[in-house]
Amino acid sequence: MDSRTGNKFELMFPKVNDEYVVWQEKTETSETRLVVMPVEFGRKEAEVFNGDINSFDIGKDFVIWESGHKIYVYSLMRKEIKIIGEGEFPSIRGNMAIWQLPKEGGEDSVFQVVELKAPELTDVEYGGIIDVDEFGERNLRIESEVETVLAREDLFDARLKDTLHGAYLNNEGIAVVDFQHFGELIGAAWADQAELIAVLNEAVFKSPKVKKIYYTFNGDNNAFSDWTEGVNVFLR
């Protein structure tokens, strides 16, 4: 039972990678949904898909499932869903996905194998200029602190919730925190920007290893500074 809503769920088939757990839930109304949640730091679960789910799996950077003979993938970093083909029985190891293609009468099984591109802030569709290798690995502790800030009702009525792409920290103490471009959600008033940056800095600097913070929109650090009409780098 969900203690927040009183709804009863039947939890089914949990699967994990190093950072996330994913499972199916069936509600009292027989709806089926796919849910993912980070395994550390008490972060909240998120519904990935609601509908008929015949099979699913989790890899390094993606969740994959089949519904209505369509193959879906969900990027754990970008929180985006795409349809990548048709078939059934998908599986994934690392970022290598495989599924059985639709069969015509009397045909043998044929499988499709696709290597999914690991999401990086340098992807062309992101227009990014941040090198993930340079700026380190994802940091779930920082992400948790930032997501708590973005979900605050007293901060722009929580309109910034779910706009975080990810947070990264390298060995030199440089943190990169990447967001969807949320300028239209709160405008560009200087006082609002200053309030947001102050609480974000407080949250990120809770990690004692952080010495410097870069904020970016969709991997582009210039886009954030264009929005603020100022700097996007902050020192402890």
N, C-alpha and C positions, 0 to 999 in steps of 0.2 A: 504494500500500500504506500502511496505517496503521502507523507505526513503533511505536506503543505496543502494538498487539495482534497485529500480523502479518497481519491480514486484508487482502485485496485488494479495492479498490473501483474501480468504473468511474464516473468523475465526468462528469456530463452537464449541459449547458445552464445555465451560471452566469449569473446576472442580478444587477444591483447597483442600489442607490440611493445617496444621499450618505453613508450610514453603515454599510450592511450589504451582504453578498453572500449570495445563496441559490442552492443548486444541488441536483440530484438525485444520488443515489448508488445504484449497483447492486452488491450484494455477490456473493461466489462462490456463495451459495445462491439467487441471483436475487431476493433481497428488494430492494425499492425504498424508499428513505427520502428525506425532504426535510430539508436541513440549512441552517442559517443561522449566520452568523458576522459580528461587527463587523469592519470593514475596518481599524481603527486599534488601536494599543496592544497588539497581540499577544494579544487576548482569545480565549477558546476557542470552538469551534463548539458548536452545540446541535442535537440532533435535534428537528425540529418534528413530523414525521409519519412513520409507517412503514406502508406499504401501497401499493396500486396508485395511481399518480399519473399522470393522463393529460395534464395541462397545469398550468402555474403561472406566477405573475408576482409582482413586488414593486413596491409603491407607496411613498408617503412614510412611512406609519406601519404598514402591513400587508403581509403576504404572503397571496396568494390562490391556491387550487388546487382542482382537481376530482378526486374519487375516487368511483367508483360512482355517478356522476351527481349527487353532492352537492357543493355549493360550500362550501368551508371558508375561513375567514380566521384569521390568526394575528396578534395584536397584538404588535408588536416591543417596546413599552414594558411591557405587562402580562404578556407571555409566556402569553397565554391563547388558546385555540382555540374558535371558534364555527362552527356551520353556519348559513349565511345564506340558503340556497335550494337549488334543484335545477336542473341544466342541465349545460352543458359549455362548453369553450373560454373560461374566465374571463380577464379582463385588468383591469388597474388603472392609472390615471394619477392621481398625487397620492393622494387618498383616494376617487376616483370609480371604482367597480367596475362592470364590465359583463360579462355572460355570455349565452350562447344558451340559451333555454328549451327544454325537451323538445318535440320535434315529433311531432304525430300524422300519420298517413299522408296525404300530399298537401298538407300545410300548408306555407306559407312560413315561413322562419326568423323568430322573434320574439326580441328581446333584452330582458333585464332590466337596468336601470341603477339603481344604489344608491349614494348618497353615504354613505360610512362616517364615523362620528363620530370625529374626531381624539381620541385618548385624552388626558385631562387629569386632574390630581389633584383637580379640582373636580367631576368627574362625580358624579351623584346616587348611583349604585350603589357608588361608593367612599366615600360619606359624607364627602367631603373638604372641607377648609377652606383649603387652600393654593392660592393663585392663581399658576399657572405663569407668566403674563405678568409678574407682580411679581417672581418668584424666578428668572427667567432661563431659559436654554436647558439642555438635557441636556448633561452633561459626561462624556464617555466615559472620560477619564483618571481621574476620581474613581470612576466605576463600576467600572473595572478594579481599582483598588486595594481597593475595598470587597469586590468579589467574591473577590479573592484571600484576604482575611481570612476571609470566610464559608466558604470551601472548606477551611480549615485543619483537618487531622485532629486536631491538638492543642487545638482550640477546640470543645468540645461535640461531638467526633467528627464534625465537618463537617455536623451536622444543619441548620445554617442555610444551607447551599448552596442557591442558586436562590431565596432569599426576597427578593432585592433587586428592587424595581420600577424604580427609576431614581434618578439624582442630578442636581441642578440647581444652577447657579451664576449669580448676577446680577452686574452691573457694580460693585456695592458690596461684593462679596466675601462675600455671604451664600449659603451652600450649604444646600440641602434634600436630605436623603437619605431616600427613602421605601422602606419594607419591607412585605411581608406581615406580619400579626401573628404573630410567632414565639414569643409568650410561653409557649404550651403545649409548645413544643419544648425549652425549657431551664428553665422554671419562673421563679420570681420571687425567688430567693435574692439578697440584696443583693450578696454577694461575686461571684456569677456576672455580675450586671448590671454591676458596676463593672469587672470584667475585660473584658467585651465592649465597653463604652463607651470604655475606655482604648485598646484596639487599634483601634477604629473611628476615634476622634479622631486617632490617630497616622496612620492611612491617609489620611483626608480632608485633614488639614493638610499632607500632602506637597505638595499643590498650593499654591504660594506666594501665589496670589490669594485663598485662603480666609481670611476673618477671623472668621466666625461660622458655626456649624453648627446646623441644626434637624434633628432626627430625627423621623420620622412613621411611623405605621402606616396604610397604605391612605389616605394623604393627610391624615390627622387628627393634628395635632400634640398635641392633648390626649390621644389614645389612648396615645401613647408615654409621656407624663409620668404618666398613670394607672398604666401598667405599672411604671414605675420608682418611683412615689410620690415624684417629685421633679421636677427641671427636665429639659427636653429641649433646652435651648439651651446651646451651649458656645462660649466665646471663645478665640481664640489666645492 
